[in-house]
Amino acid sequence: MKILVTSGGTSEAIDSVRSITNHSSGRLGKIITETLLEAGHEVCLITTLQAVKPVSHPNLTIIEIKNTVDLLQVMKDKAMDYQVLIHSMAVSDYTPVYMTGFGEVKASQDLTEFLDKKNQETKISSKEDVQVLFLKKNPKIISLVKEWNPKIHLIGFKLLVDVSQEHLIQVAQESLEKSQADLIVANDLTQISSDQHKAYLVEKILSKLL
């Protein structure tokens, strides 16, 4: 079977030296990929430069991306060629638009003007005591996958922090419906440690505790 896996965390540039990212290491995607390869599947792993990766394997292709725009393009190009997508990558919800000092923002009569601005400096000056960073929402890539390949078996992930089991499953079910995924793996960060990883498999009809 041909399986597409994503891992690691995207990074959204503020300027040439600063970025917004997350703590995803890619470890889960690495384990998933290694398990699939051991079972004889052909795997394409879409991951990031910083993420941990499996060792080279004849049935493994690795594609490295940086940000959400890169991920969108690669997944759109690859989705039709695979039967399963296991989307464990932590994708940035927002990307930087413009960063400026608080004084410029305070003096503005219309904050929407900043949504069309771009920083011209390669490295934004740090002379300001307070900076304001404008962000725009990224597209929810998992919700586009079924448009690209309606037949693909789509597995997504939902991570929350310190919530009740009921709330975690409810949010996972909502994600399942919005993305048209076949399965959502729901996790609570407080239940993940070096020796255990509790997760809920949330399907359209029922959920199972691992």
C-alpha angles and dihedrals in degrees: 000000000000111000131184117208129185124199144165125035132290122240123216116204121232091179135329094295105028131063145163114241141146139239098260110133098188090239095127092050090049091054092046092050094048091049092051092048091051088054091055101255127142109241135194111194117201107196145142133265093250097046122103112252140199120255118264116288132177091236095047129092118184123200118186122209134177110203145009093274090056092047093050093053096045095046092047090052095045105036097087092054097059137068097206135031120196103190106194097145117120101233121198113250092206139030128205119260106172138346124202143152120284090244093064091049093047091052094051120107092198121034092196088074089076092060090071096044127099129197110247096195120094086219117024113233117257095205093105117092091211125030127191118211119200116208133189126207117257122225114267097247096190088061091058098052097085089051089058095042117009092185098054117113102236123204118183135180133227122194123190131167127238099337133139121271090245093053093046092052092044092053090046091052090051090050089049092055096044095048096036087229120166093220137010121201105212120202137178113212091219089061095054120089140145092277104034140034115185114197140168122223104215117196131173093265108025144000131229129205117226 
